[in-house]
């Protein structure tokens, strides 16, 4: 009777390919956080259950874990399940979606933070020894890096956001602005919508959880183009990345805040 160990190599590879990644991995794109967080009972209530790691990354991690377990059964099975041909396409797909960014260890790129942080968030593809590794090992290392970076970036998007929420809720979106006149940066392309303003923008609209969702949904897609300075600022600094005159702050105040107001019905685009 034929077994996986006695099957022709190509047949065994097809069996493992179907068993480990049936139909190919699910989506590798970073998921978006839905809106139900606006219904949390208090400011510090947790977000709705949400996994920031792409489903395709989780499926890939499950596959390499299973393959590593199978590889311990026998040398014949290890040779098949670790064959480069089995992992080339999944690795190529992962590389296409999560592109290689700047190297945080390169001093010319200007990344701040500790040496440990720079080492932790350094894409394994920057390592000189990466090309000498098997395809399976490269795939596993990149999957783990993406998983860790997505999880940590999500936490950073929700870290110390209260000051940012207060800035938005008590600053340009304040009751005074609503009753008087919009700041110059909003004037001319936004007008008030049909929804009456809330009593307190900070407590009702721009809560900590809402700010975290706005930041994640807007900036997390940057993880797929590889880490650059703007993404790094959020990953390392959290809400502090929006405290100063930076491109991140400009994009948040002049882009995300108006979009949120329009989505909620408080404002509409001027025709």
DRENMAR-189847 format. One line per 10 residues: their letters; for each residue x, y, z of C-alpha. Coordinates in pm, whole numbers, plus 50000, padded with zeros to 5 digits. Example, Ala and Ser with C-alpha at 12.3 -4.5 7.8 and 13.67 -1.06 7.14 Angstrom:
// residues 2
AS> 51230,49550,50780 | 51367,49894,50714;
//
This chain:
// residues 271
XXXXXXXXXX> 50000,50000,50000 | 50132,50342,49901 | 50210,50592,50176 | 50321,50952,50171 | 50674,50825,50215 | 50656,50600,49909 | 50455,50825,49675 | 50627,50989,49380 | 50776,51322,49489 | 50544,51537,49275;
XXXXXXXXXX> 50238,51350,49399 | 50346,51383,49762 | 50404,51756,49713 | 50053,51799,49571 | 49906,51612,49867 | 50090,51830,50117 | 50010,52147,49923 | 49639,52067,49939 | 49654,51957,50303 | 49858,52250,50435;
XXXXXXXXXX> 49720,52537,50225 | 49396,52417,50064 | 49289,52656,49792 | 49577,52885,49875 | 49597,53109,50183 | 49314,53355,50265 | 49356,53728,50222 | 49693,53872,50317 | 49565,54230,50337 | 49555,54402,50675;
XXXXXXXXXX> 49191,54395,50798 | 48993,54708,50881 | 48838,54773,51220 | 48456,54813,51213 | 48261,55091,51383 | 48082,54920,51677 | 48348,55061,51908 | 48138,55380,51933 | 47896,55190,52156 | 48144,55105,52432;
XXXXXXXXXX> 48004,55166,52779 | 48290,55383,52900 | 48595,55558,52757 | 48836,55284,52859 | 48620,54991,52749 | 48799,54746,52516 | 48742,54744,52145 | 48515,54492,51980 | 48694,54155,51934 | 48934,54206,51646;
XXXXXXXXXX> 49239,54034,51506 | 49475,54277,51330 | 49671,53992,51171 | 49565,53907,50812 | 49385,53572,50787 | 49637,53456,50527 | 49924,53514,50769 | 49751,53313,51041 | 49681,53032,50793 | 50045,53036,50683;
XXXXXXXXXX> 50166,53013,51042 | 49935,52717,51103 | 50072,52551,50789 | 50440,52590,50881 | 50369,52471,51235 | 50201,52158,51101 | 50483,52103,50851 | 50747,52133,51124 | 50560,51870,51325 | 50533,51635,51026;
XXXXXXXXXX> 50905,51679,50958 | 50986,51507,51289 | 50815,51182,51181 | 51079,51063,50937 | 51357,51183,50709 | 51153,51095,50400 | 50861,51310,50516 | 51094,51591,50622 | 51253,51601,50277 | 50911,51639,50115;
XXXXXXXXXX> 50745,51877,50358 | 51049,52107,50363 | 51091,52105,49984 | 51137,52456,49842 | 50876,52381,49577 | 50610,52357,49847 | 50673,52706,49987 | 50790,52916,49694 | 50446,53041,49591 | 50324,53122,49945;
XXXXXXXXXX> 50647,53310,50013 | 50625,53501,49685 | 50264,53598,49759 | 50358,53721,50106 | 50648,53924,49969 | 50424,54086,49706 | 50175,54208,49966 | 50420,54294,50245 | 50693,54473,50061 | 51038,54542,50197;
XXXXXXXXXX> 51068,54880,50367 | 51363,55075,50501 | 51617,54913,50729 | 51585,55068,51079 | 51948,54973,51151 | 52069,55192,50866 | 52162,55524,51033 | 52103,55720,50713 | 51728,55641,50728 | 51676,55838,51050;
XXXXXXXXXX> 51476,55589,51256 | 51467,55684,51624 | 51419,55449,51918 | 51637,55203,52104 | 51869,54950,51945 | 51641,54674,52074 | 51339,54830,51904 | 51525,54869,51578 | 51640,54509,51591 | 51294,54381,51685;
XXXXXXXXXX> 51119,54553,51395 | 51384,54485,51136 | 51241,54289,50846 | 51426,53952,50826 | 51483,54017,50455 | 51737,54283,50553 | 51959,54017,50712 | 52254,53915,50497 | 52199,53549,50582 | 51836,53549,50469;
XXXXXXXXXX> 51908,53434,50113 | 52109,53140,50246 | 51810,53004,50436 | 51566,52750,50297 | 51245,52883,50145 | 51050,52728,50434 | 51265,52913,50690 | 51233,53243,50502 | 50856,53203,50482 | 50822,53120,50851;
XXXXXXXXXX> 51045,53411,50957 | 50855,53662,50743 | 50517,53532,50866 | 50626,53575,51227 | 50758,53924,51156 | 50433,54033,50991 | 50224,53885,51272 | 50429,54061,51542 | 50437,54394,51358 | 50061,54396,51294;
XXXXXXXXXX> 49983,54312,51658 | 50223,54572,51794 | 50112,54838,51547 | 49750,54782,51648 | 49839,54826,52014 | 50034,55141,51929 | 49734,55287,51746 | 49542,55259,52074 | 49826,55355,52308 | 49804,55687,52494;
XXXXXXXXXX> 49535,55816,52260 | 49355,56016,52529 | 49559,56330,52467 | 49489,56300,52095 | 49118,56241,52158 | 49106,56548,52383 | 49288,56755,52123 | 49030,56663,51861 | 48725,56665,52087 | 48806,56991,52263;
XXXXXXXXXX> 48993,57163,51983 | 48874,57200,51624 | 48557,56998,51694 | 48461,57197,52005 | 48116,57340,52068 | 48263,57688,52023 | 48373,57605,51671 | 48034,57462,51590 | 47852,57770,51716 | 48091,58018,51560;
XXXXXXXXXX> 48287,57936,51245 | 48494,57646,51123 | 48871,57685,51138 | 49030,57811,50818 | 49154,57465,50720 | 48794,57333,50705 | 48628,57643,50567 | 48510,57634,50210 | 48471,57261,50155 | 48270,57138,50456;
XXXXXXXXXX> 47929,57255,50575 | 47719,57141,50867 | 47505,56836,50812 | 47156,56752,50931 | 47265,56585,51255 | 47269,56829,51548 | 47598,56852,51737 | 47639,56641,52050 | 47666,56799,52391 | 48029,56690,52424;
XXXXXXXXXX> 48239,56593,52120 | 48507,56432,52333 | 48274,56210,52534 | 48028,56128,52256 | 48210,56123,51923 | 48589,56131,51946 | 48638,55876,52220 | 48966,55698,52279 | 48836,55387,52102 | 48716,55589,51803;
XXXXXXXXXX> 49052,55761,51767 | 49230,55425,51781 | 49003,55288,51509 | 49059,55595,51289 | 49437,55566,51324 | 49447,55190,51260 | 49220,55199,50956 | 49409,55484,50796 | 49770,55400,50876 | 49787,55021,50911;
XXXXXXXXXX> 49788,54971,50534 | 50132,55130,50542 | 50257,54806,50693 | 50203,54641,50356 | 50437,54879,50178 | 50711,54817,50436 | 50806,55025,50736 | 50895,55386,50660 | 50935,55682,50894 | 50565,55775,50926;
XXXXXXXXXX> 50468,55417,51010 | 50766,55380,51240 | 50667,55694,51432 | 50329,55539,51515 | 50471,55195,51590 | 50723,55334,51839 | 50546,55648,51963 | 50174,55569,51952 | 49965,55884,51984 | 50282,56087,52036;
XXXXXXXXXX> 50330,56061,51659 | 50042,56311,51621 | 50151,56566,51881 | 50382,56769,51659 | 50377,56925,51314 | 50429,56611,51110 | 50281,56455,50801 | 50092,56214,51025 | 49927,56496,51218 | 49839,56684,50899;
XXXXXXXXXX> 49678,56376,50751 | 49487,56305,51072 | 49352,56655,51141 | 49283,56760,50782 | 49177,56422,50645 | 49054,56173,50899 | 48865,56412,51127 | 48652,56564,50846 | 48590,56217,50699 | 48468,56094,51037;
XXXXXXXXXX> 48235,56393,51076 | 48089,56333,50730 | 48046,55960,50798 | 47862,56039,51122 | 47634,56297,50958 | 47761,56602,51142 | 47916,56751,50829 | 47880,56714,50455 | 48100,56803,50163 | 48016,57140,50014;
X> 47877,57113,49663;
//
